[in-house]
Amino acid sequence: MSSPAPATLASWLRTRSDEQLGALLAARPDVARPAPSDVVALASRLAVPVSVDRALDELDAATLQVLDVVLLADTDGVDAADLPAALPEVPDEVLAAAVDQLTTRALLWGDDVLHAPEPVRRAVRYPAGLGRRAVELRLTLPADLPVALAELPAEEREVLERLAGDRPVGHLPDTDGPGSSPARRLLQRGLLARIDALNVELPREIGLLLRGPRPFGPPRVRPEPPGLERDPAVVDRQAAGAAMEAIGRVGELLTLLEEEPAGLLRSGGVGVRDQKRLARTLKVPEPEAAWLLELAFAAGLLDVGGPHRDEWLPTRTFDLWREQELPDRWATLAAGWLAAVRLPSLAGQRDVAGKAVNALSPDLVRHTAPAIRRSALSALAEYPPGCGVAPDDLVALLRWRTPRRADRLAPVPDLLAEAARLGIVVGGVLSAGGRGLLATGEDGAATGMRGLLPDPVDHVLAQPDLSLVAPGPLVAELADTLAVVADVESSGGATVFRVSEGSVRRALDAGWSATDLHDFFTRASRTPVPQALDYLVDDVARQHGRLRVGAIESYVRSDDHGLLSQVLNDRRTAAAELRRLAPGVLVSGLGADEVLTVLREAGYAPAGESPGGTVLTRPPARPRAAGRRPGGSAPQAPRPLTGDELAATVREVRAGDAALAARRGEAVRQVPGVTTAGTLELLTRAVREGVPVWLGYVDAQGSGSQRVVQPVSLAGGFLQGYDERRGESRTFAVHRITSVALVEDDDLAPSS
Amino acid sequence: MSDGPLIVQSDKTLLLEVDHPLARDCRAAIAPFAELERSPEHVHTYRVTPLALWNARAAGHDAEQVVDALVRYSRYPVPHALLVDVADTMDRFGRLTLANDPLHGLVLTTSDRAVLEEVIRSKRVAPMLGARIDQDTVVVHPSERGRLKQALLKVGWPAEDLAGYVDGQAHPIELDQAGWHLRDYQQEAVDGFWAGGSGVVVLPCGAGKTLVGAAAMAEAKATTLILVTNTVAGRQWKRELIARTSLTEEEIGEYSGERKEIRPVTIATYQVITTRRKGEYRHLDLFDAQDWGLIVYDEVHLLPAPIFRLTADLQSRRRLGLTATLVREDGREDDVFSLIGPKRYDAPWRDIEAQGYIAPAECIEVRVALDDEERMTYAVAEPEERYRIAATASSKLPVIRRVLERHPDEQKLVIGAYLDQLDELGRALDAPVIQGSTTNREREKLFDAFRAGEVKTLVVSKVANFSIDLPEAAVAVQVSGTFGSRQEEAQRLGRVLRPKADGRQAHFYTVVSRDTLDAEYAAHRQRFLAEQGYAYTIVDAADLAGPGEVGGPDWVDEPAD
C-alpha cells in the first residue's frame, strides 16, 4: 500500500471497500438506520456507547481476548503481526478470524496496525480481566513490587491471586475494623484500591505481575465438550413420548379449567390454592401444574376471561387446537414455548421481598427469554442429528460464545429441562421435531413429529370392573363426552376412565337419559358393554330425579281440600298466580303479603304463617334503617419521626451547607434534562483526576440539594460517587445534575 | 410406530391388552418389575412401584432389562423422563449391602460413598450404626439388622442383605411324594425362595401354599417355626405335613391358646404370640426356644404389627412368607419387603386357574327388593345401623333358600357376619352353624361331616374366612360381610376355589338388598372380583325363580324374562 496509513477511524472507514462497509452495517445494524449522512456521521454513530456494547456482547471469548491485547498495549495501536507473540497458545487461524471479526465490526480499525477507538476502550472496563493502572486508582505501589508481594502472608496472597483471575473487583467481607480481614489489610498496605464503600479493585500492575508469562490469561479457545451420541430414531421416539405426555396433560388441564376456572389474582397470575387443586386433580406435583399453566398460556390456549375478566379460561384457540392432529398440537405448544417472554421456571421461587412468585404472574416476564432459548437450542442444532452435549457443557459453551452476556445464562439449565419435558430435547440431543422447530418454526416442528405420534382413537374398551380404557389419544368429541359420563383414573399413552355412581348422576344431571347412556356405551365401546355397567346406569337412573326441587315465594295450605279447590277455581284469585303442588297445598310465585291481599280482597279470611307453622297475628315490625354503631375509629395521629430519620435530615442540611461553602472553580450550569458537553467534560476530568466535585442535584422526587461528591466513575449517563458528608456511596443521573464545579483542594481540609 | 400390547401411563401404571398376540410374552417380560393390580377381561393393569422395581433388582433383573421391556412392548413412545426415573429408582437398590465381615461381624458396606454419607447423617438411621471401619464400611450391631433395613427402605436406599443365615438345628425332613407330586409352579416358587434366601411367595388361595411351605422345609432340613392365623389353620398345616412329608405326629408341636408344645417343627398362632399380660409379650421365648433354621409366615398380608417388631430380631434366620396378595389394607407392604424379604415368586390367579389347579368360579349377585316395612325401617335407621338392617333383611331368606335349591347335590356354604342372622338361617335351612364360640372340637367334627358329605350345607361366620380347608364346597352364598373389604373377598372366594374332584364349576353367590348400603358395598365387591378377572353377573331375585331354571346347577344362561 502506497498511501500512508489513515489516522482516524473516519479516515480508515473511508478506505474500506463497499463490501466491507456492507459487512459492517450488517454486523451492526443499529448504526445503519436511518442511513448515516457521511462517514463522519457513521463514525460518530459507531462511537455511541449502546451500539458499542451491543457489538461487543455478540463476540466470543477468543475474539474478546484478541481485543484485550490491543486495549492493553502500551502504545496506541498494535501491529497485527505482533499478535501471535502476545497470545502464543492461540492458533493462528483463530487469531486471524478474531481480527477479521473485530475490524469488520469497526471495534478495531487499521489495516496493519490495529487501533482501538476510544468508546471501545471505555466499554471494556476490565480488559483481560485486569484492573486499572495504579495511577488511575490513585495508588502508590511499593517500589519493588515483586519483593513486596513475596513478603505477603499466604492469606493476603490468596486474595490477590483471586483478583488476578477473571475479575479484578471484589467485595469486601462484612467484618468491621481495618485489619480484620486479608482484604482490609491489603487496603492498608496500599496494594488494593477502594472503589466504593463495598468494593475493591486490584491495580493492573499487580495483576500482570501475578499472571507472569500469560498476561492475557489462559488462551480462551472454544471449549470442546465431550459429545453425546445416541440413535436418532430412539431420540425421536422418546421425544414423541414426552410430546404425548405434554399434549395430554395440557388438554386435561384446560378441560379442568373449563369446568372450574382458576381465579385471577389482583397481582396477576394464578393463586396457590387453584394451583394446588389442579395439581391434585391431575395427580402431578405443584411445580408441574405451574409449568403446564405457563405452557398453555404461552401457546395461547389459556387466557384471562369470564364475565368480569377475572378468571383463567381456555381460549377459543383451544377448541381448534384439540381438533388438530397430534403433531400440529405439539407444534403449537413448542412454538409457543420457544417464543414466550416468560420464564416458567421462576414460578414458585421467592422474589427479592421473599414472596413466592405465582404461576402466570407478570413477574415472570423476561424479555430476553426467547433469545436465550433460541441461542441455547441453536448451539445444540449445530451438532448432527443424534449428537449433542450435556446441559452443563452446553452452558460452558454458551458462556464462551457470549461471555459478556454470561449473566443471562442462569436460566439455561431450566430452559433445557423444559425443552426435555416438551420433547424438543432428549438427554442433551435435539429431536427431529426440535430441529424442525428451530429451522422453520411451527410447520417444521409438526413435520418433525409426524409419524411418531399416534392418530387419535374413536373408541374405548369397556371392562367388567366399570372402567373404560381409551387405548390412545381420543378424538375431541369422544373426549368431551367421556369427561361428562366418567372420571379419569389414569392418563398417559392411554386414558383410563371409571364410570361410577357419581359420574352417571352427573351425566343425568347434564340432561342425558338412561337410554342415551346405554346407546353411548354401546356405540363407543369396542368390547361388549358389561352387564354391570348397564345395571349401574339403570340403578342410578331409577333413583335420579325422585326428589324435585323448585323455587316458590309463598304457599297456601289448608286441611279443607274443598276450600282450596274453591280458591283455585275462583276467578278473583287469578292475580295470586296459584297452582296446586300437592293435595292441601297451593303455591305461588308471588310474595306472601301479595297473596294475602288478593285472598282478603276476594273475601277469604287467610292468616299468615311463620316458618314454624304458627299463625302470625302481629303486624310485621315497622321498617327501620340499620343505624351506625356508636364510637367509630378515632383519626390516626401522625407517626413520630424516628431517631434515624432525624439524623438523616440533619446530615442532609449540613451537607448542603458545606457544599455551598466550598470554594469552587467556575461552575457549569445547565438546564435540567439537557446534558451539556461542559458538564460531562468537567465530570470526566474529576473522575480521571480523582478530585471532588460540587454538585447541584435534583432527585427523583424533585427536591434540590447541593453536595460535594468524590466521583468514582462516569458511565452510561450515571455518575457514581461517594458523598462524604452524607457518608454514602450513590449514583447520580447526569441529566438531574443542575450545576457542577471542581472543588479546590484546600476547601476539604477544614471539616466540621 | 410399533403395535405393541402395552401402554405406559404417566402414573407408571402399565395397561396390557390381553387379546394381543404378544400379550403372553409381554406379561412374562413385565411381571418381574410390575405388580398386577387389576386383571379384568380385556385390559390388565400393572403398576410399577419403587418396591416392585427393587423386588426385580433383588431377583437379579437390571434397569436395562426393565427399560428394554417397556420400550419393546409399548404401543406408544415412552417418555424419556419415565425411563430415567425407573433406572434411577432401580439404581438405588444395592448401593448399600449388609454383609458379614470376618473381623467386625455384621457391616454395612457401600459401592457409593456419597450414599453412605447420606444415610449416616440421616437421623433415622444413624442410631443403628456403630463404628466406621473405613470410608465404605460401617459396623452394624447384629440386633439392628432388621430395623436398619426398615429404616434404609424408608429413606429410599434399600439395602441388599447378603449377610447370610444361620443353618439352625438340623432336622431331617423329606417330601413324601407318593401318589402326588409337586406342581411346576410350586417347585418354581420353592426354587425362587431358596435361591433368594428369604422372601415372599405369592400364590392364590387354593393353589397349595402349604405344600410350598412343606417343600421349603424339606429344602432347609432344619427345625422350623410356622406362624399361622388361627388354631384351625394350624391343625390343617399339621395334617398336611404329616400326609406329605416324612414328619410324624410326634415331631410337630402346636403352640396355641390350648397347648404349648415345642417340637422340632412348631406351629404357633399369631394370636398366642401377640398375647400380652401386664403390657408384656408372654410368649416371646418361643423364638429362642429352638435354634430355628426356617420361619414360615402363613398369610403374610395379615401379619400383625407386633410380629413385625419381633421379626426384626430374627433377620439371621431364613424367612418364608406365604400369601395370596401383597396388598395390605394397612399399607405396610414396605415392612414385608424389608423384614421378611422381597417377593420371590408370583403367579397370576387366572394362569393357575387355566392350568386347572383351582376351580373356575362364577360370581353371581342376587338382588333382593326389600318389602315396604323393611324399607321404612331402613329409611329411619341410624346411619351406623343401616348396613346391618339391610344385610340381615328377612326378605333375603326365601332367596337364599332358592339359591341353595338350585344346587341340591353340591356342598354349600352360607357365609354371614351377624350372629342373629346366622342362627336364623341355621334354623330356617336346618343346617349347623359354626361361629366364633363354637369349640374347636365341635368345628372339627362338623368339618369332617361336611367333608364326608353327611352335611350338605354349613352356615359359617367370618371364622371361615381364614385357612380352613373345605375341599368340596362348590357353592358359597354370602349374605352379609364386613363392608366389602377386598381381603375378605379374596378369602371367601378362596373357599370355593379348591379344585373339585370332577372339575365342576364353582358358584359364588352374594345376596344383596337392592337400593341400600348393602348394594353399595356389593359394588366394591363387584369391582374387586371383576378386577380379579371373574365373570360377574347381576340377577334380580325375581328372575332367579324363572320357570325351567330352578334346580339347574349349570345355570349360566340369560335369566328368563
HADDOCK unambig.tbl for C-alpha pairs under 7 A between the chains (distance, minus, plus):
assign (segid A and resid 237 and name CA) (segid B and resid 77 and name CA) 5.28 0.50 0.50
assign (segid A and resid 238 and name CA) (segid B and resid 77 and name CA) 5.84 0.50 0.50
assign (segid A and resid 238 and name CA) (segid B and resid 78 and name CA) 5.82 0.50 0.50
assign (segid A and resid 238 and name CA) (segid B and resid 79 and name CA) 5.22 0.50 0.50
assign (segid A and resid 238 and name CA) (segid B and resid 80 and name CA) 5.09 0.50 0.50
assign (segid A and resid 239 and name CA) (segid B and resid 79 and name CA) 6.79 0.50 0.50
assign (segid A and resid 240 and name CA) (segid B and resid 77 and name CA) 5.86 0.50 0.50
assign (segid A and resid 241 and name CA) (segid B and resid 77 and name CA) 4.37 0.50 0.50
assign (segid A and resid 241 and name CA) (segid B and resid 78 and name CA) 4.57 0.50 0.50
assign (segid A and resid 241 and name CA) (segid B and resid 79 and name CA) 3.92 0.50 0.50
assign (segid A and resid 241 and name CA) (segid B and resid 80 and name CA) 6.88 0.50 0.50
assign (segid A and resid 242 and name CA) (segid B and resid 79 and name CA) 4.48 0.50 0.50
assign (segid A and resid 242 and name CA) (segid B and resid 80 and name CA) 6.62 0.50 0.50
assign (segid A and resid 452 and name CA) (segid B and resid 1 and name CA) 6.36 0.50 0.50
assign (segid A and resid 463 and name CA) (segid B and resid 40 and name CA) 6.51 0.50 0.50
assign (segid A and resid 463 and name CA) (segid B and resid 41 and name CA) 6.37 0.50 0.50
assign (segid A and resid 463 and name CA) (segid B and resid 42 and name CA) 6.51 0.50 0.50
assign (segid A and resid 464 and name CA) (segid B and resid 40 and name CA) 6.44 0.50 0.50
assign (segid A and resid 464 and name CA) (segid B and resid 41 and name CA) 6.83 0.50 0.50
assign (segid A and resid 464 and name CA) (segid B and resid 530 and name CA) 5.63 0.50 0.50
assign (segid A and resid 465 and name CA) (segid B and resid 40 and name CA) 6.51 0.50 0.50
assign (segid A and resid 465 and name CA) (segid B and resid 527 and name CA) 4.79 0.50 0.50
assign (segid A and resid 465 and name CA) (segid B and resid 530 and name CA) 4.84 0.50 0.50
assign (segid A and resid 465 and name CA) (segid B and resid 531 and name CA) 5.69 0.50 0.50
assign (segid A and resid 490 and name CA) (segid B and resid 9 and name CA) 6.90 0.50 0.50
assign (segid A and resid 490 and name CA) (segid B and resid 11 and name CA) 6.73 0.50 0.50
assign (segid A and resid 491 and name CA) (segid B and resid 9 and name CA) 5.66 0.50 0.50
assign (segid A and resid 491 and name CA) (segid B and resid 10 and name CA) 6.03 0.50 0.50
assign (segid A and resid 492 and name CA) (segid B and resid 8 and name CA) 6.72 0.50 0.50
assign (segid A and resid 492 and name CA) (segid B and resid 9 and name CA) 4.12 0.50 0.50
assign (segid A and resid 492 and name CA) (segid B and resid 10 and name CA) 4.65 0.50 0.50
assign (segid A and resid 493 and name CA) (segid B and resid 7 and name CA) 5.83 0.50 0.50
assign (segid A and resid 493 and name CA) (segid B and resid 8 and name CA) 5.88 0.50 0.50
assign (segid A and resid 493 and name CA) (segid B and resid 9 and name CA) 5.56 0.50 0.50
assign (segid A and resid 493 and name CA) (segid B and resid 76 and name CA) 6.26 0.50 0.50
assign (segid A and resid 494 and name CA) (segid B and resid 7 and name CA) 6.37 0.50 0.50
assign (segid A and resid 494 and name CA) (segid B and resid 9 and name CA) 6.55 0.50 0.50
assign (segid A and resid 531 and name CA) (segid B and resid 537 and name CA) 6.91 0.50 0.50
assign (segid A and resid 532 and name CA) (segid B and resid 538 and name CA) 6.82 0.50 0.50
